[in-house]
Amino acid sequence: MFSRLLRGGRRGGPGRGGGRGTKPGSGPGGNCLCPQCGHREPHRIGQRCMDIACPKCGTLMIKE
């Protein structure tokens, strides 16, 4: 473990959350969906769906 610290610590890799866009539903395309009322709108690049409130009911949206 100490030798890892000298080399710069842990690096992200498979199984450690190091890959970007590897989760289902990740990526630039698709829609954001409100789980409460069913409202859909296009996903905006650079903004996570779960950070967007539904314009109709105010519930946080999910990636479709």
MODELLER restraints for C-alpha pairs under 7 A, 6 or more apart:
rsr = mdl.restraints
at = mdl.atoms
rsr.add(forms.Gaussian(group=physical.xy_distance, feature=features.Distance(at['CA:4:A'], at['CA:10:A']), mean=6.80, stdev=0.5))
rsr.add(forms.Gaussian(group=physical.xy_distance, feature=features.Distance(at['CA:12:A'], at['CA:18:A']), mean=3.70, stdev=0.5))
rsr.add(forms.Gaussian(group=physical.xy_distance, feature=features.Distance(at['CA:13:A'], at['CA:19:A']), mean=6.21, stdev=0.5))
rsr.add(forms.Gaussian(group=physical.xy_distance, feature=features.Distance(at['CA:21:A'], at['CA:27:A']), mean=5.71, stdev=0.5))
rsr.add(forms.Gaussian(group=physical.xy_distance, feature=features.Distance(at['CA:25:A'], at['CA:63:A']), mean=6.16, stdev=0.5))
rsr.add(forms.Gaussian(group=physical.xy_distance, feature=features.Distance(at['CA:25:A'], at['CA:64:A']), mean=6.54, stdev=0.5))
rsr.add(forms.Gaussian(group=physical.xy_distance, feature=features.Distance(at['CA:28:A'], at['CA:45:A']), mean=5.44, stdev=0.5))
rsr.add(forms.Gaussian(group=physical.xy_distance, feature=features.Distance(at['CA:29:A'], at['CA:43:A']), mean=6.37, stdev=0.5))
rsr.add(forms.Gaussian(group=physical.xy_distance, feature=features.Distance(at['CA:30:A'], at['CA:42:A']), mean=6.42, stdev=0.5))
rsr.add(forms.Gaussian(group=physical.xy_distance, feature=features.Distance(at['CA:30:A'], at['CA:43:A']), mean=5.79, stdev=0.5))
rsr.add(forms.Gaussian(group=physical.xy_distance, feature=features.Distance(at['CA:30:A'], at['CA:64:A']), mean=6.41, stdev=0.5))
rsr.add(forms.Gaussian(group=physical.xy_distance, feature=features.Distance(at['CA:31:A'], at['CA:40:A']), mean=6.33, stdev=0.5))
rsr.add(forms.Gaussian(group=physical.xy_distance, feature=features.Distance(at['CA:31:A'], at['CA:41:A']), mean=5.55, stdev=0.5))
rsr.add(forms.Gaussian(group=physical.xy_distance, feature=features.Distance(at['CA:31:A'], at['CA:42:A']), mean=4.41, stdev=0.5))
rsr.add(forms.Gaussian(group=physical.xy_distance, feature=features.Distance(at['CA:31:A'], at['CA:43:A']), mean=4.71, stdev=0.5))
rsr.add(forms.Gaussian(group=physical.xy_distance, feature=features.Distance(at['CA:31:A'], at['CA:63:A']), mean=6.19, stdev=0.5))
rsr.add(forms.Gaussian(group=physical.xy_distance, feature=features.Distance(at['CA:31:A'], at['CA:64:A']), mean=5.43, stdev=0.5))
rsr.add(forms.Gaussian(group=physical.xy_distance, feature=features.Distance(at['CA:32:A'], at['CA:40:A']), mean=5.63, stdev=0.5))
rsr.add(forms.Gaussian(group=physical.xy_distance, feature=features.Distance(at['CA:32:A'], at['CA:41:A']), mean=5.44, stdev=0.5))
rsr.add(forms.Gaussian(group=physical.xy_distance, feature=features.Distance(at['CA:32:A'], at['CA:42:A']), mean=6.05, stdev=0.5))
rsr.add(forms.Gaussian(group=physical.xy_distance, feature=features.Distance(at['CA:32:A'], at['CA:43:A']), mean=5.42, stdev=0.5))
rsr.add(forms.Gaussian(group=physical.xy_distance, feature=features.Distance(at['CA:32:A'], at['CA:49:A']), mean=5.47, stdev=0.5))
rsr.add(forms.Gaussian(group=physical.xy_distance, feature=features.Distance(at['CA:32:A'], at['CA:61:A']), mean=6.02, stdev=0.5))
rsr.add(forms.Gaussian(group=physical.xy_distance, feature=features.Distance(at['CA:32:A'], at['CA:62:A']), mean=5.53, stdev=0.5))
rsr.add(forms.Gaussian(group=physical.xy_distance, feature=features.Distance(at['CA:32:A'], at['CA:63:A']), mean=4.70, stdev=0.5))
rsr.add(forms.Gaussian(group=physical.xy_distance, feature=features.Distance(at['CA:32:A'], at['CA:64:A']), mean=5.65, stdev=0.5))
rsr.add(forms.Gaussian(group=physical.xy_distance, feature=features.Distance(at['CA:33:A'], at['CA:39:A']), mean=5.84, stdev=0.5))
rsr.add(forms.Gaussian(group=physical.xy_distance, feature=features.Distance(at['CA:33:A'], at['CA:40:A']), mean=4.65, stdev=0.5))
rsr.add(forms.Gaussian(group=physical.xy_distance, feature=features.Distance(at['CA:33:A'], at['CA:41:A']), mean=6.84, stdev=0.5))
rsr.add(forms.Gaussian(group=physical.xy_distance, feature=features.Distance(at['CA:33:A'], at['CA:61:A']), mean=5.36, stdev=0.5))
rsr.add(forms.Gaussian(group=physical.xy_distance, feature=features.Distance(at['CA:33:A'], at['CA:62:A']), mean=5.26, stdev=0.5))
rsr.add(forms.Gaussian(group=physical.xy_distance, feature=features.Distance(at['CA:33:A'], at['CA:63:A']), mean=6.09, stdev=0.5))
rsr.add(forms.Gaussian(group=physical.xy_distance, feature=features.Distance(at['CA:33:A'], at['CA:64:A']), mean=5.80, stdev=0.5))
rsr.add(forms.Gaussian(group=physical.xy_distance, feature=features.Distance(at['CA:34:A'], at['CA:40:A']), mean=6.51, stdev=0.5))
rsr.add(forms.Gaussian(group=physical.xy_distance, feature=features.Distance(at['CA:34:A'], at['CA:54:A']), mean=6.17, stdev=0.5))
rsr.add(forms.Gaussian(group=physical.xy_distance, feature=features.Distance(at['CA:34:A'], at['CA:59:A']), mean=6.69, stdev=0.5))
rsr.add(forms.Gaussian(group=physical.xy_distance, feature=features.Distance(at['CA:34:A'], at['CA:60:A']), mean=6.76, stdev=0.5))
rsr.add(forms.Gaussian(group=physical.xy_distance, feature=features.Distance(at['CA:34:A'], at['CA:61:A']), mean=4.51, stdev=0.5))
rsr.add(forms.Gaussian(group=physical.xy_distance, feature=features.Distance(at['CA:34:A'], at['CA:62:A']), mean=6.29, stdev=0.5))
rsr.add(forms.Gaussian(group=physical.xy_distance, feature=features.Distance(at['CA:35:A'], at['CA:61:A']), mean=6.60, stdev=0.5))
rsr.add(forms.Gaussian(group=physical.xy_distance, feature=features.Distance(at['CA:36:A'], at['CA:59:A']), mean=6.71, stdev=0.5))
rsr.add(forms.Gaussian(group=physical.xy_distance, feature=features.Distance(at['CA:43:A'], at['CA:49:A']), mean=6.84, stdev=0.5))
rsr.add(forms.Gaussian(group=physical.xy_distance, feature=features.Distance(at['CA:49:A'], at['CA:61:A']), mean=5.46, stdev=0.5))
rsr.add(forms.Gaussian(group=physical.xy_distance, feature=features.Distance(at['CA:49:A'], at['CA:62:A']), mean=5.22, stdev=0.5))
rsr.add(forms.Gaussian(group=physical.xy_distance, feature=features.Distance(at['CA:49:A'], at['CA:63:A']), mean=5.54, stdev=0.5))
rsr.add(forms.Gaussian(group=physical.xy_distance, feature=features.Distance(at['CA:50:A'], at['CA:60:A']), mean=5.66, stdev=0.5))
rsr.add(forms.Gaussian(group=physical.xy_distance, feature=features.Distance(at['CA:50:A'], at['CA:61:A']), mean=5.05, stdev=0.5))
rsr.add(forms.Gaussian(group=physical.xy_distance, feature=features.Distance(at['CA:50:A'], at['CA:62:A']), mean=5.17, stdev=0.5))
rsr.add(forms.Gaussian(group=physical.xy_distance, feature=features.Distance(at['CA:51:A'], at['CA:60:A']), mean=6.61, stdev=0.5))
rsr.add(forms.Gaussian(group=physical.xy_distance, feature=features.Distance(at['CA:52:A'], at['CA:60:A']), mean=5.73, stdev=0.5))
rsr.add(forms.Gaussian(group=physical.xy_distance, feature=features.Distance(at['CA:52:A'], at['CA:61:A']), mean=5.88, stdev=0.5))
rsr.add(forms.Gaussian(group=physical.xy_distance, feature=features.Distance(at['CA:53:A'], at['CA:59:A']), mean=5.37, stdev=0.5))
rsr.add(forms.Gaussian(group=physical.xy_distance, feature=features.Distance(at['CA:53:A'], at['CA:60:A']), mean=4.42, stdev=0.5))
rsr.add(forms.Gaussian(group=physical.xy_distance, feature=features.Distance(at['CA:53:A'], at['CA:61:A']), mean=6.00, stdev=0.5))
rsr.add(forms.Gaussian(group=physical.xy_distance, feature=features.Distance(at['CA:54:A'], at['CA:60:A']), mean=6.00, stdev=0.5))
rsr.add(forms.Gaussian(group=physical.xy_distance, feature=features.Distance(at['CA:54:A'], at['CA:61:A']), mean=6.09, stdev=0.5))
